[in-house]
Amino acid sequence: MDEDVKRELDSLRTMVLAWKESYVKLAGEEGGGEYLVKEYSAEIDEFVFPYVYKIMKLGGMELWELQDFMNFCQHQTQELREALMEMEVISEKEESDARKV
């Protein structure tokens, strides 16, 4: 992976982390629930994955690097869910229902 791609992925990581922080802040201000986690995940699926996938298809990164980056995103989604549970924004029932999906 060349330096330009590394910088681009670092920028994307920063963006994903900033999104997560904004969702935590939103939950603290307005409440929320599992739907915030789903929206966060949908943003990643809609905006980040296609971009990173295209980088991989154009030869900018290997498949394992794409998988590693998407694992990072999935981990951030899980951290958001855990943060909302700590804030008691997600109920036990919602968490149980989310695990079934």
N, C-alpha and C positions, 0 to 999 in steps of 0.2 A: 504494500500500500504506500503510495507516495505521500509526501508532506501535505499537498493540497487537500487530498482526501482526508487525512488525519485531522487537519484543521477544520474541515467541513463537518466531520463527525463530532469533533469537540464542540462546535457551535450548536449542532443539533442536540447534543447531550445537555448543554446549558439551557437550550430552549425547553426541552422536556422537563428539566428540573424546575424552571421558572413556571411552567404550566402547573406543575404539581403544587408549588407554593401558592399559586393563585387560587387553586381549587381548595386548598386547606383554609386560606383566608376567607374565601367565599362561604365555606361551610361554617366558619366561626361567626361570620356576620349575619348570614341569612338562614343558617341551618341547611339541611340537605339530607342526603342519604346515599344509598347504593347507586342511585342514578348519577351522582357526581363521578363515581368511579367509572361507570359505564361511559359517560361523556368523555372523560379523560382518555380512556382506552380507545374510544371511537376517534378522537382527534389524532391519536398516534397512528391508528390504522388508516385514516383518511389522508393525513398530510405527511407523516414521517416515513412510514413503511414504503409507499410507492417511490419516494425520492431515493431512499437508501437502496431499494431493490434495483432501481435504474442505474445507480452508481455501480452496483455489482454486475448487472447485465452488460454494462459498457466496459467492464474489465478493471474498474477502479478498486475493487476489493474482491476477496474470495468469499465463497458461500459461508465458510465458518465464521468469517468476520461479520457478515450480515447477521448470522444467527447470534453471535455474541452481542451485537448491538441491540437486536430485538429482545434478547434476554435481559439486557440492561433496562429496556423500556418496560418489560413485563415486571421486573423487580420494582420499578418506580410505581407502577400501578398497585402492586401489593403493598408497598409502603404507604401510598395514599389511603388505601382501604384501612390499614392498621392505624394510621393517624386519625382517621375519622371515627374509628371504633374507640380510640382513646378519648376523643372529644365527646364520645357518646352521641355522635351524629348518626351512626349506623347502629341499628338495634341488633340484638342477638338473632332475631327472626330473619332480618335482611341478610345477615352474614350467612346463616344456614341456607337460605334460599339461593344465595349467590354461589355457594359451593356446589349446589345441585346442577347448575348450568354448565 
